[in-house]
Amino acid sequence: MKIMVAVKRVIDYAVKIRVKPDKSGVETSNVKMSMNPFCEIALEEALRIKESGRASEVIAVSVGPAQCIDTLRTGLAMGADRAIHVEFPGTLYPLSIAKILKALVDVEKPGLVLLGKQAVDDDCNQTGQMIAGLLKWPQGTFASKVVLDDDNKVATVDREVDGGLETLAEINQVEWEKDMWMLKSTVVKMKNRQVQLLALNDQYNASTDLRLNQPRYATLPNIMKAKSKPIKKLTPQDLNVEIKSDLEIVQVTDPPKRKAGVILSSVDELIDKLKNEARVI
């Protein structure tokens, strides 16, 4: 089984973001960039699945400008076997990314697509769901645990929900209805967990949450080996994907500065402020 992992180049999470003077976006010149943390977790999980003997190859994929090569080299240094770079210099939104990844899936035929649940730059949390919709594949979002059966035919996915953890596993009821992928499910409540059984067949998509694993560091020998690993370069046109968007960023502004906190000397003072200033009691 092949595993395809989408990785995104983003501003490093530790960098203080600065808005451009014209408010058209954020400054990216001379700013440290790195792999999206959620994508690192997805790649780490793919590598662990391969190391367990359940996958034959891990392919790292990135869509974006030429600098994405650096992100892919990081993925190769972590342990990916090869990489694909779909170069596009402009702004890309989740649906365009999903269409490109869907086209790559049609070519590469992976059994599993992994990606971070969201990127730390835009926090869209849409691409994984869109890929599943375009491919008509079952999906497990916000995955905090992924377990494959002996035949790689069924994935059991634990996911975080508001009420605790939810487990997605296989049942034998799958149907098509009005061109939509419909999954019949059974919900069982067990203590503080909500267990939901869904059909995940031998091709599926999962987006990863922070709880899933702790990504490894690339060692110096692996960084050197990554330089000789192949990176295939493509364009959206090569994949017959037309890039267009109905979205337009009108303005980007800094969030308003928060007022400094106030230290209260007594419970009575707290109650007074809640009652007379906040008016919540």
C-alpha positions in Angstrom: 0.0 0.0 0.0 1.2 3.5 -0.9 0.6 6.4 1.5 0.4 9.9 0.1 1.0 12.7 2.6 0.2 16.4 1.8 2.6 18.9 3.4 2.3 22.6 3.4 5.0 25.4 3.7 3.9 28.0 6.3 5.4 30.7 8.4 7.0 29.1 11.4 4.6 28.9 14.3 7.1 30.7 16.6 7.4 33.8 14.3 5.5 36.9 15.2 3.3 37.7 12.3 3.4 41.2 10.7 0.7 42.6 8.4 1.8 44.3 5.2 1.4 48.1 5.2 -1.2 47.9 2.4 -3.2 45.2 4.4 -3.2 42.8 1.5 -1.7 40.0 3.5 1.1 39.2 6.0 4.8 39.7 5.5 6.6 36.6 4.2 9.9 38.1 3.0 12.9 37.2 5.1 10.6 35.3 7.5 11.4 31.8 8.7 9.2 29.2 7.0 8.7 25.6 8.0 6.5 22.6 7.5 3.0 23.0 9.0 3.0 21.2 12.4 -0.2 19.2 11.6 1.5 18.1 8.3 4.5 16.9 10.3 2.2 14.7 12.4 0.6 13.3 9.3 4.0 12.4 7.8 5.2 10.9 11.1 2.1 8.7 11.2 2.7 7.5 7.6 6.3 6.7 8.4 5.2 4.7 11.5 2.7 2.7 9.4 5.5 1.9 6.9 7.9 0.9 9.6 5.3 -1.5 11.0 5.3 -3.2 7.6 1.8 -2.1 6.5 2.9 0.3 3.7 5.4 0.0 0.9 6.0 3.6 0.1 5.4 7.1 1.6 5.1 10.0 -0.9 5.3 13.6 0.3 3.3 16.1 -1.8 3.4 19.9 -1.7 1.6 22.5 -3.8 2.9 26.0 -4.0 5.8 28.2 -5.0 9.4 27.0 -5.8 10.4 27.3 -2.1 8.2 24.3 -1.3 11.1 22.2 -2.3 12.7 23.0 1.1 9.6 21.7 2.8 9.7 18.5 0.7 13.4 18.0 1.5 12.5 18.1 5.2 9.9 15.4 4.6 12.4 13.3 2.7 14.9 13.8 5.6 12.2 12.5 8.0 11.9 9.4 6.0 9.6 9.8 3.0 10.7 7.8 -0.1 10.0 10.4 -2.7 8.3 13.7 -3.2 6.1 15.5 -5.7 6.0 19.3 -6.1 3.1 20.9 -7.9 4.4 24.4 -8.6 2.0 27.3 -8.6 3.3 30.8 -7.6 -0.1 32.4 -6.8 -2.5 32.1 -3.9 -4.3 28.8 -3.6 -7.5 28.1 -1.6 -8.6 24.7 -0.2 -10.8 23.6 -3.1 -8.0 24.2 -5.6 -5.5 22.2 -3.4 -8.1 19.4 -3.1 -8.5 19.2 -6.8 -4.8 19.0 -7.4 -4.4 16.3 -4.7 -7.3 14.4 -6.2 -5.6 14.4 -9.6 -2.4 13.1 -7.9 -4.4 10.3 -6.2 -5.8 9.3 -9.6 -2.2 9.0 -10.9 -0.4 7.5 -7.9 -3.3 5.2 -6.6 -2.4 5.4 -2.9 -4.5 3.3 -0.4 -4.3 6.1 2.2 -4.1 9.9 2.0 -2.9 11.6 5.2 -2.8 15.4 5.8 -2.9 17.7 8.8 -6.4 18.7 9.8 -5.6 22.4 9.2 -2.7 24.7 8.5 -1.5 27.2 11.1 -1.5 30.1 8.6 -5.2 30.1 7.5 -6.8 27.5 9.9 -9.2 26.6 7.1 -9.7 22.9 8.0 -11.3 22.2 4.7 -8.9 20.4 2.4 -9.1 16.9 3.9 -12.9 16.9 3.7 -12.9 18.3 0.2 -10.5 15.5 -1.0 -12.7 12.9 0.5 -15.7 14.4 -1.3 -14.0 14.6 -4.6 -12.7 11.1 -4.4 -16.0 9.8 -2.8 -13.8 8.1 -0.2 -14.7 7.6 3.5 -12.7 9.8 5.8 -11.6 10.1 9.4 -11.1 13.7 10.5 -9.2 15.1 13.5 -7.5 11.7 14.0 -5.9 11.1 17.3 -5.2 7.4 16.7 -5.1 5.3 13.5 -5.0 1.5 13.6 -5.0 -0.7 10.4 -6.1 -4.3 10.4 -3.9 -7.1 9.2 -5.0 -6.8 5.5 -4.9 -3.0 5.4 -8.6 -3.1 4.4 -10.0 -1.4 7.5 -8.8 1.5 9.5 -10.0 2.3 13.0 -9.7 6.0 13.7 -10.1 7.7 17.1 -11.0 11.3 16.8 -11.5 14.2 19.2 -15.1 15.5 19.5 -16.7 18.0 21.9 -17.8 15.2 24.2 -14.6 13.2 24.3 -13.2 10.7 21.8 -15.0 9.1 18.9 -13.9 5.9 17.2 -14.5 5.3 13.5 -14.3 1.6 12.3 -15.7 -0.6 9.6 -19.2 -1.9 9.2 -20.5 -3.7 6.1 -23.1 -1.1 5.0 -22.2 1.3 2.3 -24.5 2.8 -0.2 -24.7 5.4 -2.9 -27.5 7.9 -2.7 -28.1 10.9 -5.0 -24.4 10.9 -6.0 -23.4 11.4 -2.4 -21.2 9.1 -0.4 -23.5 7.9 2.4 -22.3 5.9 5.4 -24.8 4.1 7.6 -23.6 4.2 11.2 -24.3 2.8 14.6 -23.6 5.0 17.7 -22.8 3.4 21.0 -22.1 5.4 24.2 -19.4 3.9 26.5 -18.6 5.8 29.7 -17.0 9.1 28.6 -16.4 8.0 25.0 -18.7 8.2 22.1 -18.1 5.3 19.7 -19.3 5.6 16.1 -18.9 2.8 13.6 -18.4 3.9 10.0 -17.3 2.0 6.8 -13.7 2.7 5.9 -12.8 0.5 3.0 -9.4 -0.1 1.5 -9.0 3.5 0.2 -9.6 6.3 2.7 -8.5 9.7 3.8 -7.6 10.9 7.3 -6.7 14.3 8.7 -4.5 14.4 11.8 -4.8 16.1 15.1 -2.0 17.1 17.6 -2.7 14.2 19.9 -1.8 11.6 17.2 2.0 11.4 17.7 5.2 13.3 18.3 7.1 13.9 15.0 10.7 12.8 14.8 13.6 15.0 14.2 15.6 14.5 10.9 19.1 13.2 11.7 22.1 14.6 9.9 22.7 11.3 7.9 19.0 11.4 6.7 19.3 15.1 5.8 22.3 14.2 3.6 20.4 11.2 2.1 17.4 13.4 1.3 19.4 15.4 -1.2 19.6 12.4 -3.5 15.9 11.4 -3.1 13.7 12.2 -6.1 11.4 15.2 -6.3 9.0 15.1 -9.3 8.0 18.6 -10.5 4.6 19.2 -12.0 2.2 22.0 -12.7 -1.6 22.1 -12.3 -1.8 22.1 -16.1 0.1 18.8 -16.2 -2.7 17.3 -14.1 -5.5 19.0 -16.1 -6.5 21.1 -13.1 -7.8 24.6 -13.8 -6.9 27.0 -10.9 -9.6 29.6 -10.2 -11.2 30.8 -7.1 -14.4 32.6 -6.1 -12.7 33.9 -3.0 -10.9 37.2 -2.6 -9.1 38.6 0.4 -10.4 42.1 0.9 -8.2 43.1 3.8 -5.9 41.7 6.5 -5.6 43.5 9.8 -4.0 43.0 13.1 -6.3 41.8 15.9 -7.1 44.6 18.4 -4.8 44.8 21.4 -6.1 43.2 24.5 -6.4 45.3 27.7 -4.0 44.5 30.5 -5.4 42.2 33.2 -6.5 43.5 36.5 -5.5 41.9 39.8 -8.4 41.8 42.3 -7.9 41.9 46.0 -11.0 40.1 47.1 -14.0 37.9 46.1 -16.3 40.8 46.8 -14.5 43.0 44.3 -14.7 40.2 41.7 -18.4 39.9 42.2 -18.9 43.6 42.0 -17.1 43.7 38.6 -19.0 40.8 37.2 -22.3 42.4 38.3 -21.7 46.0 37.5 -19.1 46.1 34.7 -19.4 42.8 32.9 -23.1 42.5 33.7 -23.0 38.7 33.6 -24.6 38.1 37.0 
